Amino acid sequence: MNFCGMACDILTRTNDGGDLSPEHLKLLENAVNGFLNEKGERKFKELHEEVTSGKYKKPFLHGVEHLTIDHEGYVYWKGKHVEHYDLSFAFSAEAKNPALELAERCKHLERKCVPVNVNSVIWNWNEQK
C-alpha cells in the first residue's frame, strides 16, 4: 500500500484525523505530500501499524501523563479542557515547564476533590491554592 492509501486508512480509523495528535496529523500530511525523509517514512509506517492494530494512543503533551492537546491548541487533563496554547508554543522547549505546572495544578485540585476544568485551573486558580 502506498502512503496515500495508508493515510486514508489512518484517517478512516481516527475520526478523520481528529483522534490523532497534532504531530501525527502533520506526519500524515507530510507523507501524503511526499515530504518525508527515511526516518519520517519509518515513523509514518509505525503510525499506520499502531492505528490499524487498534493500539494507537494520543501521546501526552511533553510526556506529562494525562495532558493532551488537540489540533486547535486546547489542552486537556484526562479529557477535560484546562488550558489553551498556541501550537507553535505548545511543542517548544519553553512549554515544558508550563505543562508540568499545569499538571501539578490539576493534581492539586484532584486531591482537594475540586472539579478540574479551565475555570479552576486557570481563571480561579488563586482561590483554589
Biotite code that builds the C-alpha atoms (Angstrom):
import biotite.structure as struc

atoms = struc.array([
    struc.Atom([0.000, 0.000, 0.000], chain_id="A", res_id=1, res_name="MET", atom_name="CA", element="C"),
    struc.Atom([1.338, 3.469, -0.857], chain_id="A", res_id=2, res_name="ASN", atom_name="CA", element="C"),
    struc.Atom([1.461, 6.393, 1.569], chain_id="A", res_id=3, res_name="PHE", atom_name="CA", element="C"),
    struc.Atom([-1.773, 7.930, 0.270], chain_id="A", res_id=4, res_name="CYS", atom_name="CA", element="C"),
    struc.Atom([-3.605, 4.653, 0.839], chain_id="A", res_id=5, res_name="GLY", atom_name="CA", element="C"),
    struc.Atom([-2.076, 4.339, 4.285], chain_id="A", res_id=6, res_name="MET", atom_name="CA", element="C"),
    struc.Atom([-3.081, 7.925, 5.073], chain_id="A", res_id=7, res_name="ALA", atom_name="CA", element="C"),
    struc.Atom([-6.679, 7.235, 4.035], chain_id="A", res_id=8, res_name="CYS", atom_name="CA", element="C"),
    struc.Atom([-6.641, 4.133, 6.206], chain_id="A", res_id=9, res_name="ASP", atom_name="CA", element="C"),
    struc.Atom([-5.399, 6.170, 9.186], chain_id="A", res_id=10, res_name="ILE", atom_name="CA", element="C"),
    struc.Atom([-7.941, 8.948, 8.626], chain_id="A", res_id=11, res_name="LEU", atom_name="CA", element="C"),
    struc.Atom([-10.792, 6.448, 8.389], chain_id="A", res_id=12, res_name="THR", atom_name="CA", element="C"),
    struc.Atom([-9.842, 4.903, 11.717], chain_id="A", res_id=13, res_name="ARG", atom_name="CA", element="C"),
    struc.Atom([-9.176, 8.159, 13.605], chain_id="A", res_id=14, res_name="THR", atom_name="CA", element="C"),
    struc.Atom([-12.312, 10.219, 13.112], chain_id="A", res_id=15, res_name="ASN", atom_name="CA", element="C"),
    struc.Atom([-10.879, 11.938, 10.012], chain_id="A", res_id=16, res_name="ASP", atom_name="CA", element="C"),
    struc.Atom([-7.670, 12.580, 11.944], chain_id="A", res_id=17, res_name="GLY", atom_name="CA", element="C"),
    struc.Atom([-9.471, 14.169, 14.881], chain_id="A", res_id=18, res_name="GLY", atom_name="CA", element="C"),
    struc.Atom([-8.164, 11.498, 17.242], chain_id="A", res_id=19, res_name="ASP", atom_name="CA", element="C"),
    struc.Atom([-4.548, 11.990, 16.135], chain_id="A", res_id=20, res_name="LEU", atom_name="CA", element="C"),
    struc.Atom([-2.104, 14.227, 17.947], chain_id="A", res_id=21, res_name="SER", atom_name="CA", element="C"),
    struc.Atom([-1.133, 17.382, 16.046], chain_id="A", res_id=22, res_name="PRO", atom_name="CA", element="C"),
    struc.Atom([2.343, 15.912, 15.445], chain_id="A", res_id=23, res_name="GLU", atom_name="CA", element="C"),
    struc.Atom([0.894, 12.748, 13.957], chain_id="A", res_id=24, res_name="HIS", atom_name="CA", element="C"),
    struc.Atom([-1.531, 14.679, 11.764], chain_id="A", res_id=25, res_name="LEU", atom_name="CA", element="C"),
    struc.Atom([1.417, 16.722, 10.453], chain_id="A", res_id=26, res_name="LYS", atom_name="CA", element="C"),
    struc.Atom([3.334, 13.496, 9.799], chain_id="A", res_id=27, res_name="LEU", atom_name="CA", element="C"),
    struc.Atom([0.359, 12.201, 7.809], chain_id="A", res_id=28, res_name="LEU", atom_name="CA", element="C"),
    struc.Atom([0.171, 15.463, 5.836], chain_id="A", res_id=29, res_name="GLU", atom_name="CA", element="C"),
    struc.Atom([3.878, 15.287, 5.035], chain_id="A", res_id=30, res_name="ASN", atom_name="CA", element="C"),
    struc.Atom([3.533, 11.657, 3.920], chain_id="A", res_id=31, res_name="ALA", atom_name="CA", element="C"),
    struc.Atom([0.715, 12.495, 1.505], chain_id="A", res_id=32, res_name="VAL", atom_name="CA", element="C"),
    struc.Atom([2.659, 15.455, 0.118], chain_id="A", res_id=33, res_name="ASN", atom_name="CA", element="C"),
    struc.Atom([5.853, 13.429, -0.323], chain_id="A", res_id=34, res_name="GLY", atom_name="CA", element="C"),
    struc.Atom([7.880, 15.407, 2.209], chain_id="A", res_id=35, res_name="PHE", atom_name="CA", element="C"),
    struc.Atom([9.192, 12.532, 4.353], chain_id="A", res_id=36, res_name="LEU", atom_name="CA", element="C"),
    struc.Atom([12.811, 11.513, 4.660], chain_id="A", res_id=37, res_name="ASN", atom_name="CA", element="C"),
    struc.Atom([13.796, 7.952, 5.552], chain_id="A", res_id=38, res_name="GLU", atom_name="CA", element="C"),
    struc.Atom([13.208, 8.497, 9.280], chain_id="A", res_id=39, res_name="LYS", atom_name="CA", element="C"),
    struc.Atom([9.822, 10.104, 8.581], chain_id="A", res_id=40, res_name="GLY", atom_name="CA", element="C"),
    struc.Atom([8.800, 7.198, 6.376], chain_id="A", res_id=41, res_name="GLU", atom_name="CA", element="C"),
    struc.Atom([9.675, 4.786, 9.170], chain_id="A", res_id=42, res_name="ARG", atom_name="CA", element="C"),
    struc.Atom([7.661, 6.852, 11.693], chain_id="A", res_id=43, res_name="LYS", atom_name="CA", element="C"),
    struc.Atom([4.700, 7.005, 9.310], chain_id="A", res_id=44, res_name="PHE", atom_name="CA", element="C"),
    struc.Atom([4.715, 3.235, 8.826], chain_id="A", res_id=45, res_name="LYS", atom_name="CA", element="C"),
    struc.Atom([4.849, 2.808, 12.612], chain_id="A", res_id=46, res_name="GLU", atom_name="CA", element="C"),
    struc.Atom([1.900, 5.189, 12.988], chain_id="A", res_id=47, res_name="LEU", atom_name="CA", element="C"),
    struc.Atom([-0.061, 3.230, 10.389], chain_id="A", res_id=48, res_name="HIS", atom_name="CA", element="C"),
    struc.Atom([0.676, -0.025, 12.210], chain_id="A", res_id=49, res_name="GLU", atom_name="CA", element="C"),
    struc.Atom([-0.381, 1.433, 15.581], chain_id="A", res_id=50, res_name="GLU", atom_name="CA", element="C"),
    struc.Atom([-3.624, 2.847, 14.202], chain_id="A", res_id=51, res_name="VAL", atom_name="CA", element="C"),
    struc.Atom([-4.635, -0.205, 12.161], chain_id="A", res_id=52, res_name="THR", atom_name="CA", element="C"),
    struc.Atom([-3.856, -2.586, 15.031], chain_id="A", res_id=53, res_name="SER", atom_name="CA", element="C"),
    struc.Atom([-6.042, -0.536, 17.374], chain_id="A", res_id=54, res_name="GLY", atom_name="CA", element="C"),
    struc.Atom([-3.097, 0.248, 19.659], chain_id="A", res_id=55, res_name="LYS", atom_name="CA", element="C"),
    struc.Atom([-2.847, 3.972, 18.891], chain_id="A", res_id=56, res_name="TYR", atom_name="CA", element="C"),
    struc.Atom([-2.997, 6.301, 21.868], chain_id="A", res_id=57, res_name="LYS", atom_name="CA", element="C"),
    struc.Atom([-2.564, 10.041, 21.566], chain_id="A", res_id=58, res_name="LYS", atom_name="CA", element="C"),
    struc.Atom([0.811, 10.897, 23.127], chain_id="A", res_id=59, res_name="PRO", atom_name="CA", element="C"),
    struc.Atom([0.928, 13.037, 26.244], chain_id="A", res_id=60, res_name="PHE", atom_name="CA", element="C"),
    struc.Atom([1.970, 16.668, 25.816], chain_id="A", res_id=61, res_name="LEU", atom_name="CA", element="C"),
    struc.Atom([5.690, 16.895, 26.659], chain_id="A", res_id=62, res_name="HIS", atom_name="CA", element="C"),
    struc.Atom([5.382, 13.399, 28.105], chain_id="A", res_id=63, res_name="GLY", atom_name="CA", element="C"),
    struc.Atom([3.284, 14.706, 31.005], chain_id="A", res_id=64, res_name="VAL", atom_name="CA", element="C"),
    struc.Atom([0.885, 11.922, 31.929], chain_id="A", res_id=65, res_name="GLU", atom_name="CA", element="C"),
    struc.Atom([-2.808, 12.743, 31.349], chain_id="A", res_id=66, res_name="HIS", atom_name="CA", element="C"),
    struc.Atom([-2.030, 16.007, 29.486], chain_id="A", res_id=67, res_name="LEU", atom_name="CA", element="C"),
    struc.Atom([-3.017, 16.060, 25.797], chain_id="A", res_id=68, res_name="THR", atom_name="CA", element="C"),
    struc.Atom([-3.555, 18.725, 23.166], chain_id="A", res_id=69, res_name="ILE", atom_name="CA", element="C"),
    struc.Atom([-5.828, 18.933, 20.146], chain_id="A", res_id=70, res_name="ASP", atom_name="CA", element="C"),
    struc.Atom([-5.279, 20.450, 16.693], chain_id="A", res_id=71, res_name="HIS", atom_name="CA", element="C"),
    struc.Atom([-6.524, 23.865, 17.790], chain_id="A", res_id=72, res_name="GLU", atom_name="CA", element="C"),
    struc.Atom([-4.283, 24.132, 20.847], chain_id="A", res_id=73, res_name="GLY", atom_name="CA", element="C"),
    struc.Atom([-6.812, 23.190, 23.521], chain_id="A", res_id=74, res_name="TYR", atom_name="CA", element="C"),
    struc.Atom([-5.041, 21.361, 26.333], chain_id="A", res_id=75, res_name="VAL", atom_name="CA", element="C"),
    struc.Atom([-6.820, 18.587, 28.248], chain_id="A", res_id=76, res_name="TYR", atom_name="CA", element="C"),
    struc.Atom([-6.279, 16.856, 31.571], chain_id="A", res_id=77, res_name="TRP", atom_name="CA", element="C"),
    struc.Atom([-7.846, 13.391, 31.474], chain_id="A", res_id=78, res_name="LYS", atom_name="CA", element="C"),
    struc.Atom([-10.087, 14.647, 28.675], chain_id="A", res_id=79, res_name="GLY", atom_name="CA", element="C"),
    struc.Atom([-11.196, 17.856, 30.434], chain_id="A", res_id=80, res_name="LYS", atom_name="CA", element="C"),
    struc.Atom([-10.292, 21.221, 28.889], chain_id="A", res_id=81, res_name="HIS", atom_name="CA", element="C"),
    struc.Atom([-7.851, 23.059, 31.165], chain_id="A", res_id=82, res_name="VAL", atom_name="CA", element="C"),
    struc.Atom([-5.837, 25.498, 29.011], chain_id="A", res_id=83, res_name="GLU", atom_name="CA", element="C"),
    struc.Atom([-5.120, 26.744, 25.508], chain_id="A", res_id=84, res_name="HIS", atom_name="CA", element="C"),
    struc.Atom([-1.686, 27.052, 23.935], chain_id="A", res_id=85, res_name="TYR", atom_name="CA", element="C"),
    struc.Atom([-0.646, 28.458, 20.607], chain_id="A", res_id=86, res_name="ASP", atom_name="CA", element="C"),
    struc.Atom([0.560, 25.364, 18.747], chain_id="A", res_id=87, res_name="LEU", atom_name="CA", element="C"),
    struc.Atom([3.924, 26.910, 17.900], chain_id="A", res_id=88, res_name="SER", atom_name="CA", element="C"),
    struc.Atom([4.475, 27.408, 21.644], chain_id="A", res_id=89, res_name="PHE", atom_name="CA", element="C"),
    struc.Atom([2.903, 24.136, 22.765], chain_id="A", res_id=90, res_name="ALA", atom_name="CA", element="C"),
    struc.Atom([5.576, 21.943, 21.219], chain_id="A", res_id=91, res_name="PHE", atom_name="CA", element="C"),
    struc.Atom([8.532, 24.201, 22.008], chain_id="A", res_id=92, res_name="SER", atom_name="CA", element="C"),
    struc.Atom([11.065, 23.529, 24.753], chain_id="A", res_id=93, res_name="ALA", atom_name="CA", element="C"),
    struc.Atom([9.760, 26.619, 26.571], chain_id="A", res_id=94, res_name="GLU", atom_name="CA", element="C"),
    struc.Atom([6.346, 24.975, 27.018], chain_id="A", res_id=95, res_name="ALA", atom_name="CA", element="C"),
    struc.Atom([7.616, 22.004, 29.029], chain_id="A", res_id=96, res_name="LYS", atom_name="CA", element="C"),
    struc.Atom([7.716, 23.802, 32.398], chain_id="A", res_id=97, res_name="ASN", atom_name="CA", element="C"),
    struc.Atom([4.272, 25.411, 31.958], chain_id="A", res_id=98, res_name="PRO", atom_name="CA", element="C"),
    struc.Atom([2.913, 21.957, 31.063], chain_id="A", res_id=99, res_name="ALA", atom_name="CA", element="C"),
    struc.Atom([4.432, 20.489, 34.217], chain_id="A", res_id=100, res_name="LEU", atom_name="CA", element="C"),
    struc.Atom([2.964, 23.353, 36.284], chain_id="A", res_id=101, res_name="GLU", atom_name="CA", element="C"),
    struc.Atom([-0.431, 22.774, 34.683], chain_id="A", res_id=102, res_name="LEU", atom_name="CA", element="C"),
    struc.Atom([-0.302, 19.091, 35.616], chain_id="A", res_id=103, res_name="ALA", atom_name="CA", element="C"),
    struc.Atom([0.648, 19.944, 39.202], chain_id="A", res_id=104, res_name="GLU", atom_name="CA", element="C"),
    struc.Atom([-2.335, 22.284, 39.446], chain_id="A", res_id=105, res_name="ARG", atom_name="CA", element="C"),
    struc.Atom([-4.641, 19.561, 38.141], chain_id="A", res_id=106, res_name="CYS", atom_name="CA", element="C"),
    struc.Atom([-3.279, 17.012, 40.619], chain_id="A", res_id=107, res_name="LYS", atom_name="CA", element="C"),
    struc.Atom([-3.644, 19.529, 43.452], chain_id="A", res_id=108, res_name="HIS", atom_name="CA", element="C"),
    struc.Atom([-7.289, 20.145, 42.538], chain_id="A", res_id=109, res_name="LEU", atom_name="CA", element="C"),
    struc.Atom([-7.987, 16.424, 42.301], chain_id="A", res_id=110, res_name="GLU", atom_name="CA", element="C"),
    struc.Atom([-6.545, 15.886, 45.782], chain_id="A", res_id=111, res_name="ARG", atom_name="CA", element="C"),
    struc.Atom([-8.916, 18.595, 47.050], chain_id="A", res_id=112, res_name="LYS", atom_name="CA", element="C"),
    struc.Atom([-11.833, 16.974, 45.148], chain_id="A", res_id=113, res_name="CYS", atom_name="CA", element="C"),
    struc.Atom([-12.308, 20.186, 43.148], chain_id="A", res_id=114, res_name="VAL", atom_name="CA", element="C"),
    struc.Atom([-13.544, 19.657, 39.573], chain_id="A", res_id=115, res_name="PRO", atom_name="CA", element="C"),
    struc.Atom([-10.659, 20.075, 37.147], chain_id="A", res_id=116, res_name="VAL", atom_name="CA", element="C"),
    struc.Atom([-11.517, 22.468, 34.319], chain_id="A", res_id=117, res_name="ASN", atom_name="CA", element="C"),
    struc.Atom([-10.238, 25.681, 32.769], chain_id="A", res_id=118, res_name="VAL", atom_name="CA", element="C"),
    struc.Atom([-12.002, 27.769, 35.419], chain_id="A", res_id=119, res_name="ASN", atom_name="CA", element="C"),
    struc.Atom([-10.479, 26.022, 38.422], chain_id="A", res_id=120, res_name="SER", atom_name="CA", element="C"),
    struc.Atom([-7.044, 25.505, 36.862], chain_id="A", res_id=121, res_name="VAL", atom_name="CA", element="C"),
    struc.Atom([-6.574, 28.933, 35.265], chain_id="A", res_id=122, res_name="ILE", atom_name="CA", element="C"),
    struc.Atom([-9.206, 31.586, 35.913], chain_id="A", res_id=123, res_name="TRP", atom_name="CA", element="C"),
    struc.Atom([-9.918, 30.833, 39.585], chain_id="A", res_id=124, res_name="ASN", atom_name="CA", element="C"),
    struc.Atom([-6.558, 29.311, 40.497], chain_id="A", res_id=125, res_name="TRP", atom_name="CA", element="C"),
    struc.Atom([-5.763, 31.852, 43.223], chain_id="A", res_id=126, res_name="ASN", atom_name="CA", element="C"),
    struc.Atom([-8.942, 30.806, 45.042], chain_id="A", res_id=127, res_name="GLU", atom_name="CA", element="C"),
    struc.Atom([-8.040, 27.104, 44.741], chain_id="A", res_id=128, res_name="GLN", atom_name="CA", element="C"),
    struc.Atom([-4.444, 27.144, 46.028], chain_id="A", res_id=129, res_name="LYS", atom_name="CA", element="C"),
])
